[in-house]
Amino acid sequence: MCGRFVSARKRLELLEEFGVERDSVAASPDPEPAPDYNVAPTKRIFAVLERPARDDQPQARELRVVRWGLVPSWAKEASIGGRMINARAETVAVKPAYRRAFAKRRCILPADGYYEWQAVTDGGKKRKQPYFIYRTDGGTLAFAGIYELWRDESVPDDHERAWLWTAAIITTQATDDVGQIHDRMPMVITREHWADWLDPVTTEPGQLHAAMLPAMAGGLTSYPVSMAVNTVRNNGPELIKPLDSADGSAEASAGSERPPGELF
């Protein structure tokens, strides 16, 4: 499961790192997402994808903004996306809601790290302690994602919001080092597989699954953070500061309006 993550890199950094050829973010009338240390479902996030050749435009790697929570093209309402933030790697190729996107509309969702919660007992009381999980080398995590386009029939064809772009993160069974915190983790695409993963021409399931790896198994580290991350409106770099063990009880008592389990 991946229900919260950090996306703090700016558009220009992502353009360079992922070798983007077409910047759709700059061309959009909407402002680009600000650095976000508490990305939650339905928020706007960056996505790297490769659009097939069409009209007078060649196939090219593109950066654009999508909404987190996939809305299948056949959905009657966009609200379904709030419940479809993750797609399981074991079934993404066959589930009706995801299989078409997995076959032709794959993307990379850049992240600086993600949060997971572990059940702990503190003073005889059970609670969920948030952990921040990130690459030990400080690099970007290229989450494996799928995206969809949903037509909003409430507006005319030429309306700038006629099409809603949405995406989901592909997850898998957690490796031992992360599995002690949570049993699921995001899949990632390593740099050498970016081209194959993003290419819409690549459709062979075996080749696609070979490009997916657990989130840098063995290359991740984690530490507990403040429970302030539990509340969506809390945002800022202080959320990923390590929790001082000497102040653990004070941080824990800060609590949140609702436990993370209720969000995902």
C-alpha positions as YAML, in Angstrom:
chain: A
units: angstrom
residues:
- id: 1
  name: MET
  ca: [0.00, 0.00, 0.00]
- id: 2
  name: CYS
  ca: [1.15, 3.52, -0.68]
- id: 3
  name: GLY
  ca: [-1.24, 6.12, 0.70]
- id: 4
  name: ARG
  ca: [1.03, 9.11, 1.29]
- id: 5
  name: PHE
  ca: [4.29, 10.20, -0.28]
- id: 6
  name: VAL
  ca: [6.65, 13.14, -0.74]
- id: 7
  name: SER
  ca: [7.12, 15.00, -4.03]
- id: 8
  name: ALA
  ca: [9.44, 17.93, -3.39]
- id: 9
  name: ARG
  ca: [11.42, 18.22, -6.63]
- id: 10
  name: LYS
  ca: [10.58, 21.10, -8.93]
- id: 11
  name: ARG
  ca: [9.46, 20.87, -12.53]
- id: 12
  name: LEU
  ca: [12.83, 21.91, -13.99]
- id: 13
  name: GLU
  ca: [14.63, 19.24, -11.97]
- id: 14
  name: LEU
  ca: [12.27, 16.54, -13.26]
- id: 15
  name: LEU
  ca: [12.59, 17.71, -16.87]
- id: 16
  name: GLU
  ca: [16.34, 17.20, -16.67]
- id: 17
  name: GLU
  ca: [16.41, 14.01, -14.64]
- id: 18
  name: PHE
  ca: [13.91, 12.13, -16.81]
- id: 19
  name: GLY
  ca: [15.04, 13.49, -20.18]
- id: 20
  name: VAL
  ca: [11.65, 15.02, -20.90]
- id: 21
  name: GLU
  ca: [11.14, 16.28, -24.46]
- id: 22
  name: ARG
  ca: [7.69, 17.86, -24.08]
- id: 23
  name: ASP
  ca: [6.76, 20.04, -21.11]
- id: 24
  name: SER
  ca: [2.98, 20.01, -20.84]
- id: 25
  name: VAL
  ca: [3.10, 21.51, -17.36]
- id: 26
  name: ALA
  ca: [4.44, 24.83, -18.60]
- id: 27
  name: ALA
  ca: [1.77, 24.91, -21.30]
- id: 28
  name: SER
  ca: [-1.07, 24.30, -18.84]
- id: 29
  name: PRO
  ca: [-3.20, 27.18, -17.51]
- id: 30
  name: ASP
  ca: [-2.93, 25.66, -14.02]
- id: 31
  name: PRO
  ca: [0.03, 26.40, -11.74]
- id: 32
  name: GLU
  ca: [2.56, 23.63, -11.31]
- id: 33
  name: PRO
  ca: [2.34, 21.67, -8.05]
- id: 34
  name: ALA
  ca: [4.39, 23.14, -5.22]
- id: 35
  name: PRO
  ca: [6.80, 20.91, -3.27]
- id: 36
  name: ASP
  ca: [4.53, 18.61, -1.30]
- id: 37
  name: TYR
  ca: [5.61, 16.71, 1.81]
- id: 38
  name: ASN
  ca: [2.22, 15.13, 2.38]
- id: 39
  name: VAL
  ca: [0.81, 14.00, -0.96]
- id: 40
  name: ALA
  ca: [-2.59, 12.44, -0.36]
- id: 41
  name: PRO
  ca: [-5.15, 10.82, -2.69]
- id: 42
  name: THR
  ca: [-6.82, 13.16, -5.23]
- id: 43
  name: LYS
  ca: [-3.95, 15.66, -5.09]
- id: 44
  name: ARG
  ca: [-2.27, 16.89, -8.28]
- id: 45
  name: ILE
  ca: [1.08, 15.21, -8.91]
- id: 46
  name: PHE
  ca: [3.77, 15.12, -11.59]
- id: 47
  name: ALA
  ca: [3.82, 12.23, -14.05]
- id: 48
  name: VAL
  ca: [6.36, 11.27, -16.71]
- id: 49
  name: LEU
  ca: [4.83, 9.48, -19.67]
- id: 50
  name: GLU
  ca: [5.30, 8.88, -23.37]
- id: 51
  name: ARG
  ca: [2.51, 9.86, -25.70]
- id: 52
  name: PRO
  ca: [2.24, 7.96, -29.01]
- id: 53
  name: ALA
  ca: [2.67, 9.85, -32.27]
- id: 54
  name: ARG
  ca: [-0.47, 11.70, -33.35]
- id: 55
  name: ASP
  ca: [-1.36, 14.30, -35.95]
- id: 56
  name: ASP
  ca: [1.82, 16.27, -36.57]
- id: 57
  name: GLN
  ca: [3.46, 15.42, -33.22]
- id: 58
  name: PRO
  ca: [6.00, 12.58, -32.94]
- id: 59
  name: GLN
  ca: [6.13, 10.19, -30.00]
- id: 60
  name: ALA
  ca: [7.88, 11.98, -27.15]
- id: 61
  name: ARG
  ca: [8.56, 11.76, -23.43]
- id: 62
  name: GLU
  ca: [6.30, 14.20, -21.63]
- id: 63
  name: LEU
  ca: [5.90, 15.75, -18.20]
- id: 64
  name: ARG
  ca: [2.40, 16.63, -17.12]
- id: 65
  name: VAL
  ca: [0.26, 16.94, -14.01]
- id: 66
  name: VAL
  ca: [-2.31, 14.25, -13.16]
- id: 67
  name: ARG
  ca: [-4.65, 13.63, -10.26]
- id: 68
  name: TRP
  ca: [-3.71, 10.79, -7.92]
- id: 69
  name: GLY
  ca: [-6.48, 8.18, -8.01]
- id: 70
  name: LEU
  ca: [-7.23, 6.46, -11.31]
- id: 71
  name: VAL
  ca: [-10.61, 7.03, -12.94]
- id: 72
  name: PRO
  ca: [-11.31, 4.38, -15.63]
- id: 73
  name: SER
  ca: [-12.58, 5.77, -18.93]
- id: 74
  name: TRP
  ca: [-15.90, 3.95, -18.41]
- id: 75
  name: ALA
  ca: [-16.54, 5.33, -14.92]
- id: 76
  name: LYS
  ca: [-19.77, 7.27, -14.45]
- id: 77
  name: GLU
  ca: [-18.27, 9.61, -11.86]
- id: 78
  name: ALA
  ca: [-14.76, 10.87, -11.22]
- id: 79
  name: SER
  ca: [-15.17, 10.35, -7.47]
- id: 80
  name: ILE
  ca: [-14.25, 6.67, -7.91]
- id: 81
  name: GLY
  ca: [-10.62, 7.76, -8.25]
- id: 82
  name: GLY
  ca: [-10.34, 8.45, -4.53]
- id: 83
  name: ARG
  ca: [-10.53, 4.70, -3.93]
- id: 84
  name: MET
  ca: [-8.20, 3.65, -6.75]
- id: 85
  name: ILE
  ca: [-4.85, 5.09, -5.73]
- id: 86
  name: ASN
  ca: [-2.98, 1.77, -5.90]
- id: 87
  name: ALA
  ca: [-2.99, -1.12, -8.36]
- id: 88
  name: ARG
  ca: [-1.56, -4.46, -7.28]
- id: 89
  name: ALA
  ca: [1.27, -5.73, -9.46]
- id: 90
  name: GLU
  ca: [-0.11, -9.25, -9.18]
- id: 91
  name: THR
  ca: [-3.40, -8.32, -10.90]
- id: 92
  name: VAL
  ca: [-2.83, -5.01, -12.73]
- id: 93
  name: ALA
  ca: [-2.62, -6.75, -16.12]
- id: 94
  name: VAL
  ca: [-6.00, -8.46, -15.77]
- id: 95
  name: LYS
  ca: [-8.29, -6.34, -13.58]
- id: 96
  name: PRO
  ca: [-10.88, -4.52, -15.74]
- id: 97
  name: ALA
  ca: [-10.21, -1.16, -14.08]
- id: 98
  name: TYR
  ca: [-6.47, -1.30, -14.79]
- id: 99
  name: ARG
  ca: [-5.66, -3.66, -17.66]
- id: 100
  name: ARG
  ca: [-6.14, -1.20, -20.53]
- id: 101
  name: ALA
  ca: [-3.98, 1.40, -18.83]
- id: 102
  name: PHE
  ca: [-1.30, -1.19, -18.03]
- id: 103
  name: ALA
  ca: [-1.21, -2.27, -21.66]
- id: 104
  name: LYS
  ca: [-0.87, 1.19, -23.22]
- id: 105
  name: ARG
  ca: [-0.77, 4.01, -20.67]
- id: 106
  name: ARG
  ca: [2.09, 3.49, -18.24]
- id: 107
  name: CYS
  ca: [3.90, 6.30, -16.48]
- id: 108
  name: ILE
  ca: [6.47, 7.14, -13.85]
- id: 109
  name: LEU
  ca: [5.38, 9.03, -10.75]
- id: 110
  name: PRO
  ca: [8.47, 10.69, -9.20]
- id: 111
  name: ALA
  ca: [8.75, 10.66, -5.41]
- id: 112
  name: ASP
  ca: [11.33, 11.60, -2.81]
- id: 113
  name: GLY
  ca: [10.05, 8.96, -0.41]
- id: 114
  name: TYR
  ca: [6.83, 7.64, 1.06]
- id: 115
  name: TYR
  ca: [5.17, 7.02, 4.40]
- id: 116
  name: GLU
  ca: [3.98, 3.81, 5.96]
- id: 117
  name: TRP
  ca: [2.48, 3.11, 9.38]
- id: 118
  name: GLN
  ca: [3.44, 0.39, 11.84]
- id: 119
  name: ALA
  ca: [1.28, -0.75, 14.72]
- id: 120
  name: VAL
  ca: [3.08, -0.23, 18.04]
- id: 121
  name: THR
  ca: [2.20, -0.35, 21.72]
- id: 122
  name: ASP
  ca: [3.02, 2.75, 23.71]
- id: 123
  name: GLY
  ca: [2.29, 2.84, 27.43]
- id: 124
  name: GLY
  ca: [-0.16, -0.03, 27.08]
- id: 125
  name: LYS
  ca: [-2.03, 1.72, 24.26]
- id: 126
  name: LYS
  ca: [-1.92, 0.70, 20.61]
- id: 127
  name: ARG
  ca: [-1.28, 3.29, 17.92]
- id: 128
  name: LYS
  ca: [0.12, 3.53, 14.41]
- id: 129
  name: GLN
  ca: [3.56, 5.07, 14.13]
- id: 130
  name: PRO
  ca: [4.38, 6.73, 10.76]
- id: 131
  name: TYR
  ca: [7.73, 6.03, 9.11]
- id: 132
  name: PHE
  ca: [9.40, 7.87, 6.25]
- id: 133
  name: ILE
  ca: [10.97, 5.50, 3.71]
- id: 134
  name: TYR
  ca: [13.45, 6.80, 1.13]
- id: 135
  name: ARG
  ca: [16.50, 5.93, -0.96]
- id: 136
  name: THR
  ca: [19.72, 5.73, 1.00]
- id: 137
  name: ASP
  ca: [21.50, 7.72, -1.72]
- id: 138
  name: GLY
  ca: [18.89, 10.49, -1.62]
- id: 139
  name: GLY
  ca: [17.83, 9.89, -5.23]
- id: 140
  name: THR
  ca: [14.38, 10.02, -6.77]
- id: 141
  name: LEU
  ca: [12.07, 7.01, -6.55]
- id: 142
  name: ALA
  ca: [10.49, 6.41, -9.96]
- id: 143
  name: PHE
  ca: [7.22, 4.79, -8.94]
- id: 144
  name: ALA
  ca: [5.66, 2.52, -11.56]
- id: 145
  name: GLY
  ca: [2.30, 4.01, -12.46]
- id: 146
  name: ILE
  ca: [-0.56, 3.77, -14.92]
- id: 147
  name: TYR
  ca: [-2.70, 6.64, -16.14]
- id: 148
  name: GLU
  ca: [-6.10, 7.15, -17.71]
- id: 149
  name: LEU
  ca: [-8.11, 9.88, -19.42]
- id: 150
  name: TRP
  ca: [-11.71, 10.40, -18.35]
- id: 151
  name: ARG
  ca: [-14.15, 12.52, -20.35]
- id: 152
  name: ASP
  ca: [-16.18, 14.92, -18.23]
- id: 153
  name: GLU
  ca: [-19.50, 14.99, -20.07]
- id: 154
  name: SER
  ca: [-20.69, 17.99, -18.06]
- id: 155
  name: VAL
  ca: [-18.54, 20.34, -20.16]
- id: 156
  name: PRO
  ca: [-18.27, 20.80, -23.96]
- id: 157
  name: ASP
  ca: [-15.61, 19.12, -26.08]
- id: 158
  name: ASP
  ca: [-13.52, 22.26, -26.43]
- id: 159
  name: HIS
  ca: [-13.49, 23.04, -22.70]
- id: 160
  name: GLU
  ca: [-10.01, 23.08, -21.15]
- id: 161
  name: ARG
  ca: [-11.18, 20.60, -18.50]
- id: 162
  name: ALA
  ca: [-13.05, 18.26, -20.82]
- id: 163
  name: TRP
  ca: [-10.53, 15.52, -20.04]
- id: 164
  name: LEU
  ca: [-9.37, 14.49, -16.58]
- id: 165
  name: TRP
  ca: [-5.95, 12.85, -16.34]
- id: 166
  name: THR
  ca: [-5.56, 10.46, -13.40]
- id: 167
  name: ALA
  ca: [-3.03, 7.87, -12.24]
- id: 168
  name: ALA
  ca: [-2.43, 5.03, -9.79]
- id: 169
  name: ILE
  ca: [0.74, 3.65, -8.20]
- id: 170
  name: ILE
  ca: [1.55, -0.04, -8.75]
- id: 171
  name: THR
  ca: [2.39, -1.86, -5.51]
- id: 172
  name: THR
  ca: [3.79, -5.25, -4.58]
- id: 173
  name: GLN
  ca: [4.68, -7.43, -1.61]
- id: 174
  name: ALA
  ca: [7.22, -5.63, 0.56]
- id: 175
  name: THR
  ca: [10.79, -6.86, 0.87]
- id: 176
  name: ASP
  ca: [12.03, -7.98, 4.28]
- id: 177
  name: ASP
  ca: [13.70, -4.69, 5.19]
- id: 178
  name: VAL
  ca: [10.50, -2.69, 4.59]
- id: 179
  name: GLY
  ca: [8.02, -5.49, 5.23]
- id: 180
  name: GLN
  ca: [8.50, -5.17, 8.98]
- id: 181
  name: ILE
  ca: [6.74, -1.78, 8.71]
- id: 182
  name: HIS
  ca: [4.07, -2.65, 6.12]
- id: 183
  name: ASP
  ca: [3.43, -5.69, 3.94]
- id: 184
  name: ARG
  ca: [3.04, -3.69, 0.68]
- id: 185
  name: MET
  ca: [5.35, -1.26, -1.07]
- id: 186
  name: PRO
  ca: [5.50, 0.66, -4.35]
- id: 187
  name: MET
  ca: [7.09, -0.80, -7.46]
- id: 188
  name: VAL
  ca: [9.79, 1.27, -9.12]
- id: 189
  name: ILE
  ca: [11.26, 1.50, -12.60]
- id: 190
  name: THR
  ca: [15.05, 1.67, -12.67]
- id: 191
  name: ARG
  ca: [16.68, 4.09, -15.09]
- id: 192
  name: GLU
  ca: [17.73, 1.36, -17.55]
- id: 193
  name: HIS
  ca: [14.09, 0.31, -17.91]
- id: 194
  name: TRP
  ca: [12.47, 3.75, -18.23]
- id: 195
  name: ALA
  ca: [12.33, 3.66, -22.04]
- id: 196
  name: ASP
  ca: [10.73, 0.19, -22.23]
- id: 197
  name: TRP
  ca: [8.25, 0.94, -19.46]
- id: 198
  name: LEU
  ca: [7.07, 4.23, -20.94]
- id: 199
  name: ASP
  ca: [6.95, 3.11, -24.58]
- id: 200
  name: PRO
  ca: [3.26, 2.58, -25.47]
- id: 201
  name: VAL
  ca: [4.36, 0.14, -28.17]
- id: 202
  name: THR
  ca: [5.64, -2.27, -25.50]
- id: 203
  name: THR
  ca: [2.68, -4.49, -24.60]
- id: 204
  name: GLU
  ca: [4.14, -7.91, -23.76]
- id: 205
  name: PRO
  ca: [3.24, -8.57, -20.08]
- id: 206
  name: GLY
  ca: [6.43, -10.51, -19.33]
- id: 207
  name: GLN
  ca: [8.61, -7.66, -20.58]
- id: 208
  name: LEU
  ca: [6.64, -5.13, -18.57]
- id: 209
  name: HIS
  ca: [6.79, -7.13, -15.35]
- id: 210
  name: ALA
  ca: [10.54, -7.54, -15.83]
- id: 211
  name: ALA
  ca: [10.86, -3.75, -15.79]
- id: 212
  name: MET
  ca: [9.16, -3.48, -12.39]
- id: 213
  name: LEU
  ca: [11.08, -3.93, -9.17]
- id: 214
  name: PRO
  ca: [10.16, -3.49, -5.52]
- id: 215
  name: ALA
  ca: [11.04, 0.03, -4.37]
- id: 216
  name: MET
  ca: [14.83, -0.28, -4.47]
- id: 217
  name: ALA
  ca: [14.95, -3.41, -2.35]
- id: 218
  name: GLY
  ca: [18.03, -3.18, -0.17]
- id: 219
  name: GLY
  ca: [18.56, 0.45, -1.16]
- id: 220
  name: LEU
  ca: [15.99, 1.96, 1.18]
- id: 221
  name: THR
  ca: [16.18, 3.24, 4.69]
- id: 222
  name: SER
  ca: [13.51, 4.47, 7.11]
- id: 223
  name: TYR
  ca: [12.96, 6.23, 10.39]
- id: 224
  name: PRO
  ca: [9.93, 7.22, 12.48]
- id: 225
  name: VAL
  ca: [8.46, 10.69, 11.99]
- id: 226
  name: SER
  ca: [5.92, 12.88, 13.72]
- id: 227
  name: MET
  ca: [2.28, 11.86, 13.73]
- id: 228
  name: ALA
  ca: [1.55, 15.28, 12.30]
- id: 229
  name: VAL
  ca: [1.73, 13.61, 8.88]
- id: 230
  name: ASN
  ca: [-1.58, 11.91, 9.68]
- id: 231
  name: THR
  ca: [-3.42, 15.17, 9.06]
- id: 232
  name: VAL
  ca: [-3.58, 16.07, 5.37]
- id: 233
  name: ARG
  ca: [-3.43, 19.81, 5.88]
- id: 234
  name: ASN
  ca: [-0.03, 19.53, 7.60]
- id: 235
  name: ASN
  ca: [2.67, 20.07, 4.99]
- id: 236
  name: GLY
  ca: [6.32, 21.05, 5.00]
- id: 237
  name: PRO
  ca: [9.85, 19.61, 5.33]
- id: 238
  name: GLU
  ca: [9.38, 19.25, 9.09]
- id: 239
  name: LEU
  ca: [7.20, 16.20, 8.37]
- id: 240
  name: ILE
  ca: [10.21, 14.17, 7.23]
- id: 241
  name: LYS
  ca: [12.48, 15.10, 10.13]
- id: 242
  name: PRO
  ca: [13.48, 12.03, 12.18]
- id: 243
  name: LEU
  ca: [11.49, 11.62, 15.36]
- id: 244
  name: ASP
  ca: [13.75, 12.28, 18.34]
- id: 245
  name: SER
  ca: [13.49, 9.21, 20.51]
- id: 246
  name: ALA
  ca: [13.79, 11.42, 23.57]
- id: 247
  name: ASP
  ca: [10.68, 13.28, 22.50]
- id: 248
  name: GLY
  ca: [8.79, 10.28, 21.18]
- id: 249
  name: SER
  ca: [6.02, 10.37, 23.73]
- id: 250
  name: ALA
  ca: [5.38, 14.06, 23.15]
- id: 251
  name: GLU
  ca: [5.23, 13.59, 19.39]
- id: 252
  name: ALA
  ca: [2.93, 10.62, 19.72]
- id: 253
  name: SER
  ca: [0.52, 12.53, 21.88]
- id: 254
  name: ALA
  ca: [0.20, 15.23, 19.21]
- id: 255
  name: GLY
  ca: [-2.00, 12.76, 17.35]
- id: 256
  name: SER
  ca: [-4.20, 13.55, 14.37]
- id: 257
  name: GLU
  ca: [-7.82, 14.11, 13.52]
- id: 258
  name: ARG
  ca: [-8.16, 10.57, 12.25]
- id: 259
  name: PRO
  ca: [-5.81, 7.59, 12.00]
- id: 260
  name: PRO
  ca: [-4.09, 6.85, 8.67]
- id: 261
  name: GLY
  ca: [-5.93, 3.57, 8.32]
- id: 262
  name: GLU
  ca: [-9.14, 5.48, 7.67]
- id: 263
  name: LEU
  ca: [-7.59, 7.16, 4.64]
- id: 264
  name: PHE
  ca: [-6.52, 4.02, 2.86]
...
